Amino acid sequence: MKKFVAGGFCLGLLTFLLVACCFPPSPSKVGAGSVTPSPTKTTPSTSGGQSTGNKEYNVGDQIKLGDRLVTIGTVTRNYVSSNEYIKPQDGKEWIIVPVVIENKGNDAITFSQGDFKIQDSKGGRTYPTFIVDLQNEMQFGEIAPGGKIEGNIPFEVNTGETPLKLVFKPLWGLGGEVIVGL
């Protein structure tokens, strides 16, 4: 009898995990918000994104993904470090993406720069870069229930590359993928 109960429990747990992995929560737009973090010593971009479907969003949209409410601010192009010896590679530029992540759930959630990638016009996706003197750079950690984190994420892209898209997919949580046109 104990083997039957234990086997039933394991089967139920396995079924739950498979359903959770195969049917993650879908991202959805819940409003338009404002994002305040921005680096210093920059030249802001005036480009905006265009929504092309139910999984692509615009800069400023509030996007709910599971317990996360994510808002992407206006991108800064051609970021220049205050250290004259730190520069992007030849033919490249640094862009800075301000991000706000809010925890709308009852449990702590994790966040990381690794949750974000930049997608170029050819569909290539790259992870954030590191800029020594970037102000308010988002790192990694946890957000308590009801809490919020704001920070800047740096990327190195081909100079003048358009269109660019920011891809958000949490590494340590179940959920879909969010794409924001920049």
DAPE-V517108 format. One line per field, one symbol per residue. phi: phi as a letter, one per 20 degrees, with the letter a starting at -180 (. if undefined). psi: psi as a letter, one per 20 degrees, with the letter a starting at -180 (. if undefined). burial: b if it has 24 or more other ideal C-beta (glycine too) atoms within 12 Angstrom, else e. A space follows every 50 residues. Layout:
# DAPE-V517108
phi = ???
psi = ???
burial = ???
This chain:
# DAPE-V517108
phi = .ffffffffffffffgfffffecffefbfdrdcccdfbfelcdfedfcec fdrfddcdgnfedecmeeddcdeffddlfdffefedbffgnccecddfcc cdeeedcfcebagffdcddefenfdcegdccgdfflffdbrccfgmebcc addecdcfgmgbfdceddbgfdbfreddccfd
psi = ghhgggggggggggggggghhhmrqqqqpiapaqphpqrrlroqqjqrrp pjaijprqpiqoppocjpopppapqpqlppqioiioqrqpjrqpqpopqp pqojaiqqqqqqhiiqqppaijjppqrqapogjpqlppdqbqpqpirqpp rppqqprppjpqqqqpppophkqqrappppp.
burial = eeeeeeeeeeeeeeeeeeeeeeeeeebebeeebebebbbeebeebeeebe eeeebbbbbbbbbbbbbbbbbbbbbbbbbebeeeeeebeeeebbbbbbbb bbbbbeeebbbbbebbbbbbeeeeebebbebeebebbbeeeebeeeebbb bbbbbbbeeebbbbbbbbbbeebbbbbbbbbb
